């Protein structure tokens, strides 16, 4: 019988010394100013989020944003409206560190982009090569924070404050 690999135990000092994973986040807006959110397929509880993903070594954040748009929601039919003025970071809950990204990161540092979907809903296809979402929907910008997992809510508040004017 195969043995289950023991999870690495990290001290608070070990966790505090970990770097942040470089990442991009995408606030995708439709013509009506609603925000795209999707339910993660690896969570049993509701965990709605805006698309996001890692920046590959040597990749510009803007290029990563367009790549992630294709990889996560199956479309490239959007225009970039704005880029966040700063990088925004969040820490994972301590119990998740060591389970995600092989314990190499304490959280993520994200450059955010606001995009406007040019086509209609038919251009979105979350059944991508490596699906991350089980469902998606458009929501009013005021609903995004409440739908997010608690450890992302402060970051989402900052992004919404910065990009709210684009929702109309």
C-alpha positions, 0 to 999 in steps of 0.5 A: 500500500503506498504511503501518503507523503507527509506535508511539510510543517512550516513555522511562522518564521518560515512562512513569513520568509516565503516570497509572493507568487507573481500573478495577474488578476483580471476584472472582465467587464461586459458591455453593461458594466457587470463583472465576470466571476467564476466558481473554482472547481477545486473548492467544495464551498462557494468560492467565486473569483475573478480570473487570475494566474501566474506570470511566467518567467520573463513574461510581461504582466500584460502578456500574462493577462491576455494568456490567462484570459484565454486559458481560464475563460477560453476567449481572447476577445477583450480589450485592456482598459486599465492596469492597476497602478500598483502590485497588490498582495495577499497572504494565504491562510496559514493552513493552506500554505504548504498545500498550494504551490508546493509550499514555495509561496506565502501568497500572491502579488498581483498586477490587475487589469480591467478588460472589456469583453468585445463579444457576447456570452457565447465567446466565453468557454470555461471548458478549457484544456485545463478547466479551473471553473465549474460555473460562471456569471456576471454580477454587479461590481458591488457583489464581487467582494461578498462572493470572494473567499475571505482572504481575498476580500481586502484585495478585491476592495482595492481593485474595485475602488481603482476600477469602479469607474470603468463599470459605468 
